[in-house]
Amino acid sequence: MRVGKEKGVEVRLANNREGIVEVADLEKLVDDRTRVLAISHVEYTSGLRFNLKDLHDLASRHGALLVVDAIQSLGVVPLNVKDEGVDILASGAYKWLLGPFGASILYMRTDLYEELEPPLVGFRSKEKPFELEPTKLTYAKTAKKFEFSTLNYASMTGLAEAIKYLRRVGIKKVYNYVLKITEDLMQSLSTLRGVKIVTPREEKRRAGIVTIRFEEADYMEVAKKLGEKGVIVSPRFESVRMSPHIYNTEEDLSKASEEIKEIIG
């Protein structure tokens, strides 16, 4: 939105229907004037997971770049950026990657970071940063050109250790486990009167988020009462969002379902 305001770029937004945006909705907005298709791999509200290969095909047909926010998928969904055709991917560390605040990941295709100018420049952007020569601007020949200042080494180390942990467990194992416990959770929630599951039930269209709405109960009040019972959820989008990960057990999710049943009566 800022770039649009500053550069006169048109920004087209796809409207959701009950939290869901289909690829067909995006197709109506993408044409040969489109430069970037920017998308969340997994939507933070509904938990909808997009097929990135489909989005790559859509973007590439019009000469556009596919830019992906993966903060709700990295750490639980196996992802190969080259296989999926992702041009640029960014993610914070503190959600499914189980890392600390203050660290993030940026992936960019080699030919793109060679072509693009960094938005911020400092001594670390240079090919030889510790020459500290202020009159010459020679960018690093790697993605380091996008670094510009002293780094948050503590958070970077924490993120690296979190990634090592997830790799030891195995992302595929994490993925299978999370899909299994969330399927069980959705099955249990589907039996409750007055509860509507917003998240798609199909495995290929979801990840770890399960979002529900209530026909009569107030979602903020439900979230508050669940918190008092030790069930931590997020009130979002006039809904309650649950995000179980590998540290959760089947008993945790059974408790969540039972507490919701008791709260809504």
C-alpha positions as CSV (number, residue, x, y, z in Angstrom):
1,M,0.0,0.0,0.0
2,R,2.9,2.4,0.8
3,V,4.6,1.7,-2.5
4,G,1.3,2.2,-4.3
5,K,0.9,5.6,-2.6
6,E,4.5,6.6,-3.3
7,K,4.9,5.3,-6.8
8,G,1.4,5.6,-8.2
9,V,1.0,1.8,-8.4
10,E,-2.4,0.3,-8.5
11,V,-3.1,-2.1,-5.6
12,R,-5.9,-4.7,-6.2
13,L,-7.2,-6.6,-3.3
14,A,-9.1,-9.9,-3.5
15,N,-12.2,-9.9,-1.2
16,N,-12.7,-13.0,0.9
17,R,-15.9,-14.9,1.3
18,E,-16.1,-16.2,4.9
19,G,-12.3,-16.0,5.0
20,I,-11.8,-17.9,1.8
21,V,-10.2,-16.6,-1.4
22,E,-10.2,-18.9,-4.4
23,V,-7.6,-18.9,-7.2
24,A,-10.4,-17.9,-9.5
25,D,-10.9,-14.8,-7.5
26,L,-7.2,-13.9,-8.0
27,E,-7.4,-14.6,-11.7
28,K,-9.9,-11.8,-12.2
29,L,-7.5,-9.3,-10.7
30,V,-4.3,-10.4,-12.5
31,D,-3.5,-9.1,-16.0
32,D,-0.5,-8.2,-18.2
33,R,0.0,-5.0,-16.2
34,T,0.4,-6.9,-13.0
35,R,4.0,-6.8,-11.6
36,V,3.6,-8.7,-8.3
37,L,1.1,-11.3,-7.0
38,A,1.6,-11.0,-3.2
39,I,-0.1,-13.7,-1.1
40,S,0.0,-15.4,2.3
41,H,0.8,-19.0,1.9
42,V,-1.6,-19.8,4.8
43,E,-4.1,-17.1,5.7
44,Y,-3.8,-16.0,9.3
45,T,-7.5,-15.7,9.8
46,S,-9.1,-18.7,8.1
47,G,-6.2,-21.0,7.9
48,L,-6.7,-21.5,4.2
49,R,-3.5,-22.8,2.5
50,F,-2.9,-21.8,-1.2
51,N,-1.3,-24.1,-3.7
52,L,1.8,-22.0,-4.5
53,K,2.5,-23.8,-7.8
54,D,-1.0,-22.7,-9.1
55,L,-0.2,-19.1,-8.1
56,H,3.2,-19.3,-9.8
57,D,1.5,-20.4,-13.0
58,L,-1.0,-17.6,-12.7
59,A,1.7,-15.0,-12.1
60,S,4.1,-16.2,-14.7
61,R,1.5,-16.3,-17.4
62,H,1.3,-12.5,-17.0
63,G,5.0,-11.9,-16.4
64,A,4.5,-11.1,-12.7
65,L,6.5,-12.1,-9.6
66,L,5.1,-14.4,-6.9
67,V,5.9,-12.9,-3.5
68,V,4.9,-15.1,-0.5
69,D,4.4,-14.4,3.2
70,A,5.1,-17.8,4.8
71,I,4.9,-16.9,8.5
72,Q,1.9,-19.2,9.0
73,S,3.4,-22.2,7.1
74,L,7.2,-22.4,7.6
75,G,7.9,-24.8,10.4
76,V,4.8,-27.0,9.7
77,V,4.3,-27.2,5.9
78,P,7.1,-28.8,3.8
79,L,8.1,-26.1,1.3
80,N,10.7,-26.1,-1.6
81,V,10.7,-22.6,-3.1
82,K,12.2,-23.8,-6.4
83,D,9.8,-26.6,-6.9
84,E,6.9,-24.3,-6.0
85,G,8.1,-21.5,-8.3
86,V,8.3,-18.9,-5.5
87,D,10.2,-15.7,-6.6
88,I,10.4,-14.0,-3.1
89,L,9.5,-15.4,0.3
90,A,9.6,-13.8,3.7
91,S,8.8,-15.0,7.1
92,G,9.2,-14.0,10.7
93,A,10.7,-16.5,13.2
94,Y,8.4,-16.4,16.1
95,K,5.4,-18.5,15.0
96,W,5.5,-22.0,13.5
97,L,9.3,-21.9,13.2
98,L,9.4,-21.7,17.0
99,G,12.1,-19.0,16.9
100,P,12.5,-15.7,18.8
101,F,11.2,-12.3,18.1
102,G,13.5,-10.0,16.1
103,A,14.6,-12.5,13.5
104,S,13.2,-13.2,10.0
105,I,14.0,-15.0,6.8
106,L,14.1,-13.5,3.2
107,Y,14.5,-15.7,0.2
108,M,14.9,-14.1,-3.2
109,R,15.8,-15.7,-6.6
110,T,19.4,-15.0,-7.5
111,D,18.7,-13.0,-10.6
112,L,16.3,-10.8,-8.7
113,Y,18.6,-9.8,-5.9
114,E,21.3,-9.1,-8.5
115,E,18.8,-6.7,-10.3
116,L,17.0,-5.1,-7.4
117,E,18.2,-2.0,-5.5
118,P,18.1,-2.4,-1.7
119,P,15.6,0.0,-0.1
120,L,18.0,0.7,2.8
121,V,21.8,0.8,2.5
122,G,24.6,0.8,5.1
123,F,28.1,-0.5,5.6
124,R,27.0,-4.1,5.6
125,S,25.4,-3.7,2.1
126,K,28.9,-3.3,0.6
127,E,31.2,-5.9,-1.0
128,K,33.9,-5.0,1.6
129,P,32.0,-3.6,4.6
130,F,34.9,-3.1,6.9
131,E,36.8,-0.9,4.5
132,L,34.4,1.7,5.8
133,E,34.9,3.8,2.7
134,P,32.0,6.3,2.6
135,T,32.6,7.6,-1.0
136,K,32.2,4.3,-2.8
137,L,29.0,2.2,-3.2
138,T,29.8,-1.3,-4.3
139,Y,27.1,-3.8,-3.3
140,A,27.9,-7.3,-2.1
141,K,27.5,-9.8,-4.9
142,T,25.2,-11.9,-2.7
143,A,22.0,-11.2,-0.8
144,K,24.1,-9.5,1.8
145,K,23.5,-6.4,-0.2
146,F,20.1,-6.2,1.6
147,E,21.8,-6.1,5.0
148,F,22.5,-2.6,6.1
149,S,23.3,-2.4,9.8
150,T,24.4,-4.3,12.9
151,L,22.5,-7.6,13.0
152,N,20.5,-9.1,15.9
153,Y,22.9,-11.9,16.5
154,A,21.1,-13.3,19.5
155,S,17.8,-13.7,17.6
156,M,19.6,-15.1,14.6
157,T,21.3,-17.7,16.7
158,G,17.9,-18.6,18.3
159,L,16.3,-19.0,14.9
160,A,19.1,-21.2,13.7
161,E,18.7,-23.5,16.7
162,A,14.9,-23.6,16.3
163,I,15.4,-24.7,12.6
164,K,17.9,-27.3,13.7
165,Y,15.4,-28.7,16.2
166,L,12.6,-28.8,13.6
167,R,14.9,-30.5,11.1
168,R,15.8,-33.1,13.7
169,V,12.1,-33.9,14.3
170,G,11.5,-33.7,10.5
171,I,9.2,-31.2,8.8
172,K,7.2,-34.0,7.1
173,K,6.6,-35.7,10.5
174,V,5.6,-32.3,12.0
175,Y,3.2,-31.8,9.1
176,N,1.6,-35.2,9.4
177,Y,1.2,-34.9,13.1
178,V,-0.3,-31.4,13.0
179,L,-2.8,-32.4,10.2
180,K,-3.8,-35.4,12.2
181,I,-4.6,-33.5,15.5
182,T,-6.3,-30.6,13.7
183,E,-8.5,-33.1,11.7
184,D,-9.5,-34.7,15.0
185,L,-10.2,-31.2,16.5
186,M,-12.3,-30.2,13.6
187,Q,-14.2,-33.4,13.7
188,S,-14.9,-32.9,17.4
189,L,-15.9,-29.2,16.9
190,S,-18.2,-30.1,14.0
191,T,-20.5,-32.0,16.5
192,L,-21.1,-28.9,18.6
193,R,-24.3,-27.0,18.1
194,G,-23.8,-23.4,16.9
195,V,-20.2,-23.8,15.8
196,K,-19.1,-23.2,12.2
197,I,-15.7,-24.3,11.1
198,V,-14.2,-21.6,8.7
199,T,-11.0,-23.5,7.9
200,P,-11.2,-25.8,4.9
201,R,-11.5,-29.4,5.8
202,E,-9.4,-30.7,2.9
203,E,-5.9,-31.5,3.9
204,K,-4.3,-29.8,0.9
205,R,-6.1,-26.5,1.7
206,R,-5.1,-26.2,5.4
207,A,-2.1,-26.3,7.7
208,G,-2.1,-25.8,11.5
209,I,-4.8,-23.2,12.0
210,V,-8.3,-24.1,12.9
211,T,-10.8,-21.1,12.9
212,I,-14.3,-21.3,14.1
213,R,-17.3,-19.0,14.4
214,F,-20.3,-19.1,16.6
215,E,-24.0,-18.6,15.7
216,E,-24.9,-17.1,19.1
217,A,-21.9,-16.8,21.4
218,D,-19.7,-13.8,21.4
219,Y,-16.3,-14.8,20.1
220,M,-14.4,-12.4,22.3
221,E,-16.1,-13.7,25.4
222,V,-15.4,-17.3,24.3
223,A,-11.7,-16.5,23.8
224,K,-11.5,-14.8,27.2
225,K,-13.2,-17.8,29.0
226,L,-11.0,-20.3,27.2
227,G,-7.9,-18.3,28.4
228,E,-9.2,-18.5,31.9
229,K,-9.4,-22.3,31.5
230,G,-5.8,-22.5,30.2
231,V,-6.8,-22.8,26.6
232,I,-4.9,-20.2,24.6
233,V,-6.6,-19.0,21.4
234,S,-6.7,-15.8,19.4
235,P,-9.8,-13.8,18.7
236,R,-9.6,-12.9,15.0
237,F,-11.9,-12.0,12.2
238,E,-15.0,-12.3,14.5
239,S,-13.8,-15.8,15.1
240,V,-11.7,-17.9,17.4
241,R,-8.5,-19.2,16.0
242,M,-6.6,-22.2,17.4
243,S,-3.1,-23.0,16.2
244,P,-1.9,-26.3,17.7
245,H,1.7,-27.4,16.9
246,I,3.9,-30.3,17.7
247,Y,4.1,-29.4,21.4
248,N,0.3,-30.0,21.7
249,T,-1.2,-33.3,22.5
250,E,-4.5,-34.9,21.6
251,E,-5.6,-34.4,25.2
252,D,-5.0,-30.6,24.8
253,L,-7.3,-30.5,21.8
254,S,-9.9,-32.7,23.5
255,K,-9.9,-30.2,26.4
256,A,-10.3,-27.3,24.0
257,S,-13.3,-28.8,22.4
258,E,-14.9,-29.8,25.8
259,E,-14.3,-26.3,27.2
260,I,-15.9,-24.7,24.1
261,K,-18.9,-27.0,24.4
262,E,-19.3,-26.0,28.1
263,I,-18.9,-22.2,27.4
264,I,-21.4,-22.0,24.6
265,G,-23.9,-24.3,26.4
